[in-house]
Amino acid sequence: MASNDLSSLPGTQQLRVQIPVAMGSATTDDEYPGVVAPTNLTIKAVRFVPLAAVTANGTNFTVLSVRNRGAAGAGTALPASRSWAATNSAAFVPDTCALSGTASDLLVSAGDVLTVQRVHTASGVIIPAGTVEIDYTVR
């Protein structure tokens, strides 16, 4: 195996995206560059580990998503999302994100850019700094 050949890696691997500061104000939608896919991969699980608690709100909530921008930066697939409409988050406790029900959304090509985006409803909630963990298998 060549030193840069990831195609034969066995098992589940992980990419991490650090969100170093709280994601804007509660009413501002944000998107942060994450990682460039090192190989063709299939997303198996996504978690968000917040550095502070988040209180859910059924009217004013926020959705955090991993977005596949593709290699050209224009992709719209959302492989995973976490909404704060109904369930709170505790500081330093991993939150499991819901994976897309569309199988093709979970397929990422080498060179695709994965971002982390925040979209609010009504006045939203602030999402703290934290880490997004993306588990994947090589395909």
PLY file of the C-alpha trace (Angstrom):
ply
format ascii 1.0
element vertex 139
property float x
property float y
property float z
element edge 138
property int vertex1
property int vertex2
end_header
0.00 0.00 0.00
1.39 3.42 -0.97
1.66 5.95 1.85
-1.22 8.02 0.46
-3.47 5.10 -0.55
-6.45 5.10 1.81
-8.61 2.78 -0.29
-7.64 -0.33 1.67
-8.14 1.01 5.20
-10.29 -1.49 7.10
-13.12 -0.65 9.48
-14.53 2.69 10.52
-12.37 5.81 10.34
-13.10 9.30 11.69
-12.85 12.89 10.52
-13.17 15.74 13.02
-14.21 19.32 12.46
-13.46 21.84 15.21
-15.89 24.71 15.65
-13.62 27.05 17.67
-16.20 29.70 18.60
-19.97 29.86 19.05
-21.71 29.91 15.68
-22.79 33.55 15.36
-25.90 35.01 16.88
-29.09 33.00 17.30
-30.61 34.71 14.23
-27.65 34.38 11.87
-27.18 31.36 9.63
-23.55 30.25 9.39
-21.47 27.77 7.45
-17.90 26.79 8.24
-15.43 24.87 6.07
-14.78 21.46 7.53
-12.63 18.89 5.77
-11.76 17.70 2.29
-12.62 14.02 1.88
-9.32 12.13 1.61
-10.87 9.24 -0.34
-14.26 7.96 -1.53
-16.20 7.28 1.64
-19.57 6.38 3.13
-20.69 8.32 6.20
-21.77 5.92 8.96
-22.39 8.23 11.94
-22.06 11.89 12.93
-21.90 13.37 16.42
-21.65 16.92 17.77
-19.82 17.45 21.06
-20.74 20.93 22.37
-18.50 22.85 24.76
-21.58 24.29 26.50
-25.16 23.20 27.07
-27.85 24.01 24.50
-31.48 24.42 25.54
-33.97 23.27 22.93
-36.96 25.39 21.95
-39.90 24.15 19.87
-40.56 27.57 18.33
-37.14 29.20 18.17
-34.69 26.48 17.24
-31.57 25.78 15.23
-30.47 22.90 13.00
-26.79 21.99 12.68
-25.94 20.00 9.55
-22.97 18.48 7.80
-23.18 19.61 4.19
-21.39 18.08 1.21
-20.33 21.00 -0.96
-18.71 18.68 -3.51
-15.38 19.47 -5.13
-16.72 22.62 -6.83
-18.29 24.10 -3.68
-21.90 24.05 -4.91
-23.22 20.76 -3.45
-26.42 20.74 -1.42
-26.55 17.23 0.10
-27.03 17.14 3.88
-25.71 13.78 5.10
-26.49 14.47 8.78
-28.38 16.99 10.94
-29.14 17.75 14.59
-32.15 19.91 15.53
-32.64 21.74 18.82
-36.44 21.89 18.49
-37.10 19.25 21.15
-33.98 17.84 22.81
-31.39 19.67 24.92
-27.64 19.11 24.78
-25.27 18.84 27.72
-21.76 20.27 27.63
-19.09 17.73 26.60
-21.67 14.99 25.89
-21.74 13.72 22.28
-25.07 14.25 20.50
-25.90 11.80 17.73
-26.97 13.52 14.53
-29.69 12.01 12.36
-28.34 10.58 9.12
-30.09 11.39 5.86
-32.61 8.80 4.69
-31.30 9.30 1.15
-28.51 6.76 0.69
-26.69 8.84 -1.94
-26.35 11.72 0.57
-24.05 9.49 2.64
-21.67 8.85 -0.27
-18.78 11.32 -0.44
-16.21 11.40 -3.23
-12.51 12.05 -2.75
-11.97 15.81 -2.90
-15.50 16.76 -1.80
-15.61 19.51 0.83
-17.70 18.80 3.93
-18.88 21.88 5.81
-20.81 22.47 9.03
-23.82 24.74 8.67
-26.27 26.26 11.10
-29.79 27.29 10.03
-32.20 28.96 12.44
-36.01 29.02 12.67
-37.67 32.13 14.15
-35.11 33.57 16.59
-33.09 30.31 16.82
-30.67 29.23 19.54
-26.94 29.84 19.71
-24.78 26.79 18.98
-21.61 26.77 21.10
-18.11 25.88 20.03
-17.50 22.15 19.81
-16.40 19.26 17.67
-18.22 17.46 14.86
-17.13 13.83 14.54
-17.81 12.06 11.23
-17.41 8.27 11.21
-16.95 6.73 7.77
-15.87 3.66 5.90
-13.75 3.72 2.76
-15.52 2.61 -0.41
0 1
1 2
2 3
3 4
4 5
5 6
6 7
7 8
8 9
9 10
10 11
11 12
12 13
13 14
14 15
15 16
16 17
17 18
18 19
19 20
20 21
21 22
22 23
23 24
24 25
25 26
26 27
27 28
28 29
29 30
30 31
31 32
32 33
33 34
34 35
35 36
36 37
37 38
38 39
39 40
40 41
41 42
42 43
43 44
44 45
45 46
46 47
47 48
48 49
49 50
50 51
51 52
52 53
53 54
54 55
55 56
56 57
57 58
58 59
59 60
60 61
61 62
62 63
63 64
64 65
65 66
66 67
67 68
68 69
69 70
70 71
71 72
72 73
73 74
74 75
75 76
76 77
77 78
78 79
79 80
80 81
81 82
82 83
83 84
84 85
85 86
86 87
87 88
88 89
89 90
90 91
91 92
92 93
93 94
94 95
95 96
96 97
97 98
98 99
99 100
100 101
101 102
102 103
103 104
104 105
105 106
106 107
107 108
108 109
109 110
110 111
111 112
112 113
113 114
114 115
115 116
116 117
117 118
118 119
119 120
120 121
121 122
122 123
123 124
124 125
125 126
126 127
127 128
128 129
129 130
130 131
131 132
132 133
133 134
134 135
135 136
136 137
137 138
